[in-house]
C-alpha cells in the first residue's frame, strides 16, 4: 500500500490538475508536498517506534496513511488536497522504516536477508502495479476518488490483522523525548528538501544563485549542523538523542549511508525510462509505460533474491554485486541499445542492480551493530536515500533540458536538407519551437503533421537531440554506480577492521 502511492499518483496527476483547475507548476506540489512530508516523518516515526513500540507506531502509520487517503478522496478544493497529502505522508514515512526495523529487531540474523528482501521486493512489485492499477481504476470508474478510497479498506484490514498478529517490540527508554531535536530536524529537513526541489536541471548553476534555492538549503544545513551538535551533547550525557551520534561516529556506517545516498540517485534514473522508450525507440506515449515493467519486475526479483544471496555471501559482496550490475546496465544504454529488446536487457540489469542494493544489504549494515535504536538507524538511511531521490531527477533532467535546447537548430537543419528554408516557416512556429523545454511538450504534436517528409525530419531532430541527452544521463548513472562501488569497498574495509578488533585474541602458549 505504501509503495503503490507514487505509481498511482503518476496516473492521477494530470486528472487532478484538470479537476482542480490549477497550473502544472502548482499541480506538481501534489507530489512535492508528499516528498517534503516524508523527509520530516521518516526519521521521527522511526525514532518514535523504537521508543514507544514498533507495532504501535506501525499501526499508527497505517491509520494516518488511511486517513490521509480518505481526506484526499473527500477534498473539495486544492488547499484541502495538499493538506491531506501532508497527512498521508506522515503515515507513509513510517511504514517501510518501521517494518524493516521490526525485522532486524525480531528475526534471527541468519534469516534477516530473506525477510528484508521480501519487504524490499514490495517496491519492485508496486512499481509494476501502481501505474497499471491507477490507469485501470481511472478507465473503469472514470472517477479519480477511487484511487484513494481503495486505500481505506486496505488500511482498516491491516490494522485489524496487525493488532492480532504482530507482537510488540521496542527499545529500552532512556529519559525524556528530545522534542527540541524533533522540531529542529523537521524545520532543517523541510528547508533543505524545499531548496532542492527548486533546483532547475537545465540551468543548475543559475538556479543555485536563486534565494529560493540557496536560502533554504543553507538555512536547512545550518539547522542540521546545530542539531548534530546538540544531539552529540545529549548522546555524551547518556540521554536518549533523536539522532544516535554513536552511529554516525562509526566510519563503516558513514560509508554505508553514502551508498544509500548514491542508491537514491541511481533509483531516480529509472523514472526517465518511459520517455526514453517514446523518444528514442519510437513507441507511442500510451504504450511507453509498459516497457517499464521488465525493469520493475527485475527490481523486485533483485530485492528478494539479493536478500537470500546476502544470507550466504554477506552484505558487502551483495552490495558490490548490485553496484556492478547497475553500472553495466546503465553503460549499455549509450554503448549498445538501439532496439527495444536491447533496451529491455539493459533496463532489466539496471533494475536488478537497484533491487539488490535497495533490498536487504543496506538495511542490514545500518542496523547490524545497533542494540536498541534499529528503526531510528533505518530511518536515517531512508532519509539519506530520499535526499538522493530528490536531487537525482534534477541532475538527470538537466542533461535532457540542455540537449533539448538544440532541438530548434536541429529541426531547421533537417528541414533545410529536404528543401525547406527557415524563411518558409511561420514566425509563430519558430517561437513555439524555441519555447519547448522538454520532450513531453511535443507529445502527440509531431504525429499530427500531415506532410510525411516534414514529420520525419522533425522526428529525426527529436531523436538526435534526445539521444545526446539520454546518453549523458545514463553515463552519469554509470559514474554514480561506480562511485557507489567505491563507497561499498570502504564500508567493507572498515567493517572488517571492526570485526577483527572485536575478535578474541588466541592465548599464547
C-alpha positions in Angstrom: 0.0 0.0 0.0 2.8 2.4 0.8 4.7 1.7 -2.3 1.8 1.9 -4.7 1.2 5.6 -3.9 3.8 7.1 -6.3 2.8 4.9 -9.2 -0.9 5.7 -8.7 -0.2 9.4 -8.5 1.6 9.3 -11.8 -1.7 8.2 -13.3 -3.8 10.7 -11.4 -1.7 13.8 -11.6 -3.0 15.1 -15.0 -6.5 14.4 -13.9 -6.2 16.2 -10.6 -4.6 19.2 -12.3 -7.6 19.4 -14.6 -10.2 18.8 -11.9 -8.9 21.4 -9.5 -8.1 23.8 -12.4 -4.5 24.6 -11.3 -1.4 25.1 -13.4 1.1 22.3 -14.0 3.6 24.0 -11.6 1.0 24.1 -8.8 -0.1 20.5 -9.7 3.5 19.3 -9.2 3.0 20.2 -5.5 0.7 17.2 -5.1 3.9 15.1 -5.3 6.4 17.6 -3.9 4.5 18.2 -0.7 4.3 14.4 -0.1 8.1 14.2 -0.6 8.6 17.0 1.9 6.3 15.3 4.4 8.3 12.1 4.0 11.6 13.9 4.7 10.2 15.0 8.0 8.2 12.0 9.0 10.7 9.2 8.2 13.2 9.8 11.0 10.6 10.9 13.5 8.3 8.0 13.1 11.3 5.6 13.1 12.5 7.1 16.4 9.1 7.0 18.0 8.7 3.3 17.0 12.0 2.5 18.8 10.8 4.4 21.9 7.1 3.6 22.1 6.9 0.3 20.3 7.3 -0.7 16.6 4.0 -2.5 16.4 2.2 0.5 17.9 3.8 3.1 15.6 3.5 0.8 12.5 -0.3 0.7 13.1 -0.4 4.4 13.8 1.4 5.0 10.4 -1.2 2.8 8.7 -4.0 4.7 10.3 -2.5 8.1 9.3 -2.0 6.9 5.7 -5.5 5.6 5.5 -7.0 8.8 7.0 -4.9 10.9 4.6 -6.1 8.8 1.6 -9.7 9.3 2.8 -9.1 13.0 3.2 -7.7 13.3 -0.3 -10.7 11.5 -1.7 -13.0 13.9 0.1 -11.1 17.1 -0.8 -13.3 19.8 -2.2 -10.5 22.3 -3.1 -6.8 22.2 -3.8 -5.7 23.5 -0.4 -7.5 20.7 1.4 -6.0 18.2 -1.1 -2.4 19.4 -0.3 -3.1 19.3 3.5 -4.4 15.8 3.0 -1.3 14.7 1.2 0.7 16.0 4.1 -1.3 13.8 6.5 -0.8 10.9 4.1 3.0 11.4 4.0 3.1 11.4 7.8 1.9 7.8 7.7 3.8 6.8 4.6 7.0 7.9 6.2 6.7 5.3 8.9 5.7 2.2 7.0 8.9 1.0 5.5 11.5 2.0 8.1 9.4 0.6 10.9 8.7 -2.7 9.0 12.5 -3.1 8.4 13.2 -2.1 12.0 10.8 -4.7 13.3 12.5 -7.4 11.1 16.1 -6.6 12.2 14.9 -6.5 15.9 13.0 -9.8 15.9 14.2 -12.1 13.0 17.3 -14.2 13.6 20.4 -12.8 11.8 20.8 -15.8 9.5 17.3 -15.2 8.1 17.2 -11.4 8.0 18.4 -11.2 4.4 15.3 -13.1 3.1 12.9 -11.2 5.3 14.4 -7.7 4.4 14.5 -8.8 0.7 10.7 -9.5 0.8 10.0 -6.1 2.1 12.3 -4.5 -0.5 10.6 -6.6 -3.2 7.4 -4.7 -2.5 9.0 -1.6 -4.1 9.5 -3.5 -7.3 6.1 -5.1 -7.3 4.4 -1.8 -6.5 6.4 -0.1 -9.3 4.7 -2.5 -11.7 1.2 -2.4 -10.2 1.0 1.3 -9.3 0.7 2.9 -12.8 -1.4 0.0 -14.1 -3.8 0.0 -11.2 -4.1 3.8 -11.4 -4.8 3.6 -15.2 -7.3 0.7 -14.7 -9.3 2.4 -12.0 -9.5 5.7 -13.9 -10.6 3.9 -17.1 -13.2 1.7 -15.3 -14.7 4.2 -12.8 -13.8 7.5 -14.6 -13.5 8.8 -11.1 -10.2 9.8 -9.5 -11.6 9.5 -6.0 -11.3 5.7 -6.2 -7.6 5.9 -6.5 -7.5 7.0 -2.8 -10.7 5.3 -1.5 -9.1 2.0 -2.3 -6.5 2.5 0.5 -9.1 2.9 3.2 -10.4 -0.7 3.5 -6.8 -2.0 3.0 -5.6 0.2 5.9 -8.6 -1.0 8.0 -7.8 -4.7 7.4 -4.1 -4.1 8.1 -4.9 -2.5 11.5 -7.2 -5.4 12.4 -4.8 -8.2 11.5 -1.8 -6.2 12.6 -3.3 -5.8 16.1 -3.9 -9.5 16.3 -0.8 -10.9 14.6 2.2 -8.6 15.3 4.0 -8.8 18.6 5.2 -5.7 20.2 8.9 -4.8 20.0 10.7 -1.7 21.3 14.0 -0.4 22.7 14.6 0.5 26.4 13.6 4.1 27.2 16.4 6.5 28.2 14.9 9.7 29.6 12.5 12.1 28.0 11.9 12.5 24.3 14.1 15.2 22.6 11.3 17.5 21.4 13.6 20.3 20.5 15.6 17.9 18.3 12.3 16.9 16.6 11.4 20.5 15.8 15.0 21.3 14.6 15.1 18.2 12.4 11.7 18.9 10.9 12.5 22.6 10.0 16.0 21.8 8.8 14.9 18.9 6.5 12.0 21.0 5.3 14.3 23.8 4.3 16.9 21.5 2.7 14.4 19.5 0.7 12.4 22.5 -0.4 15.5 24.2 -1.7 16.5 21.1 -3.6 13.0 20.8 -5.2 13.5 24.4 -6.5 16.7 23.5 -8.5 16.3 23.7 -12.2 18.2 21.0 -14.1 18.5 22.9 -17.3 20.1 25.9 -15.5 21.6 24.3 -12.5 24.3 26.9 -11.7 21.9 29.8 -12.3 19.2 28.3 -10.1 21.8 27.8 -7.3 22.1 31.6 -7.2 18.3 31.9 -6.5 17.3 32.7 -3.0 14.6 30.1 -3.3 17.4 27.5 -3.5 20.5 28.7 -1.6 18.5 30.5 1.0 16.5 27.4 2.1 19.4 24.9 1.5 21.8 27.0 3.6 19.3 27.5 6.3 18.5 23.8 6.4 22.1 22.8 6.5 22.8 25.3 9.4 19.9 23.9 11.4 21.0 20.3 10.7 24.6 21.1 11.9 23.1 22.7 15.0 21.0 19.6 15.5 24.1 17.3 15.2 26.0 19.5 17.8 23.0 19.3 20.2 22.5 15.6 19.6 26.2 14.9 20.2 26.0 16.7 23.5 22.8 14.7 24.5 24.4 11.5 23.4 27.5 12.0 25.5 25.4 12.7 28.5 23.9 9.2 28.1 20.4 10.5 27.3 18.0 9.4 24.5 19.0 11.5 21.5 16.9 11.8 18.4 19.9 11.1 16.2 22.1 8.4 17.7 25.5 10.1 17.3 27.3 7.0 18.3 26.3 5.5 15.0 27.5 8.5 12.9 30.9 8.3 14.6 31.4 4.9 13.1 33.2 5.1 9.7 31.7 2.0 8.2 28.2 3.4 8.9 29.1 6.7 7.3 30.2 4.9 4.1 27.1 2.8 4.2 25.0 6.0 4.3 27.0 7.3 1.3 26.0 4.1 -0.6 22.4 4.8 0.5 22.6 8.3 -1.0 24.0 7.2 -4.3 21.5 4.4 -4.5 18.7 7.0 -4.3 20.3 8.9 -7.2 20.6 5.7 -9.3 17.0 4.7 -8.5 15.8 8.2 -9.7 17.3 7.5 -13.2 14.8 4.8 -14.0 11.9 7.2 -13.9 13.1 8.5 -17.3 12.7 5.1 -19.0 9.2 5.7 -20.5 10.5 8.9 -22.0 13.5 7.0 -23.5 11.2 4.4 -25.0 9.0 7.1 -26.5 11.6 9.4 -28.0 14.5 7.0 -28.8 12.7 3.8 -29.7 9.6 5.5 -31.2 6.8 3.8 -29.1 3.6 5.8 -28.6 3.1 7.5 -25.3 0.2 5.2 -24.5 2.4 2.2 -24.7 5.8 3.6 -23.4 4.9 2.9 -19.8 4.5 -0.8 -20.4 8.2 -1.2 -21.1 8.9 -0.1 -17.6 7.6 -3.5 -16.4 10.6 -5.7 -17.1 12.9 -3.3 -15.2 10.5 -3.1 -12.3 10.0 -6.8 -12.2 13.8 -7.4 -12.1 14.0 -4.9 -9.3 11.6 -6.9 -7.2 13.4 -10.1 -8.1 16.7 -8.5 -7.2 15.4 -7.3 -3.8 14.2 -10.7 -2.8 17.0 -12.7 -4.4 19.6 -10.3 -3.1 18.3 -11.0 0.4 18.9 -14.7 0.0 22.3 -14.1 -1.6 23.2 -11.8 1.4 22.4 -14.6 3.9 25.0 -16.8 2.1 27.7 -14.3 1.0 27.3 -11.3 3.3 26.1 -7.7 2.8 29.3 -6.3 1.3 29.6 -8.8 -1.5 25.9 -8.4 -2.2 26.2 -4.6 -2.4 29.2 -4.8 -4.7 27.3 -7.2 -7.0 24.4 -4.8 -7.1 26.6 -1.8 -7.9 28.4 -3.6 -10.7 25.2 -4.9 -12.3 23.7 -1.4 -12.1 26.8 0.1 -13.7 26.7 -2.4 -16.5 23.0 -1.8 -17.2 23.4 1.9 -17.3 26.5 1.8 -19.5 24.7 -0.4 -22.0 22.2 2.4 -22.9 24.8 4.7 -24.6 27.1 1.9 -25.8 24.7 -0.8 -27.1 21.0 -0.1 -27.0 19.4 0.6 -30.4 16.3 -1.7 -30.3 13.5 -2.4 -27.9 14.8 -5.9 -26.9 18.3 -4.4 -26.2 16.6 -1.7 -24.0 14.7 -4.5 -22.1 18.0 -6.2 -21.3 19.8 -3.0 -20.3 16.9 -1.7 -18.1 16.5 -5.2 -16.5 20.1 -5.2 -15.5 19.8 -1.7 -14.1 16.6 -2.7 -12.2 18.3 -5.9 -10.9 21.2 -3.9 -9.6 19.0 -1.3 -7.9 16.8 -4.0 -6.4 19.8 -5.9 -4.9 21.2 -2.7 -3.4 17.9 -1.3 -2.0 16.7 -4.6 -0.6 18.4 -6.3 2.3 22.2 -5.4 2.5 21.9 -1.6 3.2 19.3 -2.2 5.9 21.2 -5.0 7.4 24.5 -3.0 7.6 22.9 0.1 9.1 21.2 -1.9 11.9 23.9 -4.6 12.3 25.5 -3.4 15.5 22.8 -1.2 16.8 21.5 -2.8 20.0 18.4 -0.7 20.6 17.6 2.1 18.1 17.3 -0.1 15.0 14.3 1.7 13.4 16.0 5.0 14.1 19.1 3.9 12.2 17.0 2.6 9.3 15.1 5.9 9.3 18.4 7.8 8.8 19.2 5.6 5.9 15.7 6.2 4.4 16.2 9.9 4.9 19.6 9.9 3.1 18.1 7.9 0.3 15.2 10.3 0.0 17.6 13.2 -0.5 19.3 11.3 -3.3 15.9 10.6 -4.8 15.1 14.3 -4.7 18.4 15.5 -6.1 18.8 12.8 -8.8 15.9 13.8 -11.1 17.0 17.4 -11.1 20.5 16.5 -12.2 19.3 14.0 -14.8 16.6 16.3 -16.2 19.3 18.9 -16.7 21.0 16.7 -19.3 17.7 16.3 -21.2 16.9 20.0 -21.0 20.3 21.1 -22.2 20.1 18.7 -25.2 16.6 19.9 -25.9 17.9 23.4 -26.3 19.4 22.2 -29.6 16.1 21.0 -30.9 15.1 24.1 -32.9 18.5 24.3 -34.6 18.4 20.6 -35.5 14.9 20.9 -36.9 15.9 23.8 -39.2 19.0 21.8 -40.3 16.9 18.8 -41.2 14.2 20.8 -42.9 16.9 22.5 -45.0 18.0 19.1 -46.0 14.6 18.4 -47.6 14.5 21.9 -49.3 12.6 23.9 -46.7 14.3 27.1 -45.6 13.7 28.9 -42.3 12.1 31.8 -44.2 9.2 29.4 -45.1 8.4 28.6 -41.5 5.9 30.9 -39.8 7.4 33.1 -37.0 4.9 31.7 -34.6 6.1 28.1 -35.1 9.7 29.2 -34.7 8.8 30.9 -31.5 7.0 27.8 -30.2 10.0 25.6 -31.0 12.2 27.9 -29.0 9.9 27.6 -26.1 10.0 23.8 -26.0 11.9 22.7 -22.9 11.0 19.0 -22.6 10.1 16.0 -24.7 6.7 16.0 -23.0 5.8 19.3 -24.7 5.9 17.5 -28.1 3.7 14.6 -27.1 1.2 14.0 -29.8 2.1 17.1 -31.8 4.5 15.7 -34.3 2.2 12.8 -35.2 -0.4 15.3 -36.4 1.8 16.9 -39.0 0.2 15.9 -42.4 3.4 16.2 -44.5 5.4 12.9 -44.2 8.8 14.4 -45.1 8.4 17.3 -42.6 7.2 14.9 -39.9 10.1 12.6 -40.5 12.6 15.5 -40.4 11.2 16.7 -37.1 11.2 13.2 -35.6 14.8 12.7 -36.6 15.7 16.0 -35.0 13.9 14.9 -31.8 15.7 11.5 -31.9 19.1 13.1 -32.4 19.0 15.7 -29.6 17.3 13.3 -27.2 19.9 10.6 -27.9 22.6 13.0 -26.7 20.6 13.9 -23.5 19.9 10.3 -22.6 23.4 9.1 -23.3 24.7 11.8 -20.9 22.0 10.8 -18.4 23.0 7.1 -18.3 26.7 7.8 -18.4 26.1 9.9 -15.3 24.2 6.9 -13.8 27.2 4.7 -14.6 29.5 7.2 -12.8 27.3 7.3 -9.7 27.1 3.4 -9.7 30.9 3.2 -9.9 31.2 5.8 -7.1 28.7 3.6 -5.1 31.0 0.6 -5.6 33.9 2.7 -4.2 31.8 3.5 -1.2 31.0 -0.2 -0.7 34.7 -1.0 -0.8 35.5 1.4 2.0 32.4 0.3 4.0 33.8 -3.3 3.7 37.3 -2.3 4.8 36.1 -0.5 8.0 33.6 -3.3 8.7 36.4 -5.9 8.5 38.6 -3.8 10.9 35.7 -3.6 13.4 35.1 -7.4 13.2 38.8 -8.2 13.6 39.1 -5.7 16.5 36.3 -7.5 18.4 37.5 -11.0 17.6 39.0 -12.8 20.7 42.8 -12.9 20.5 44.1 -16.6 20.9 46.0 -17.2 24.1 49.7 -17.7 23.6 51.4 -20.8 24.9 
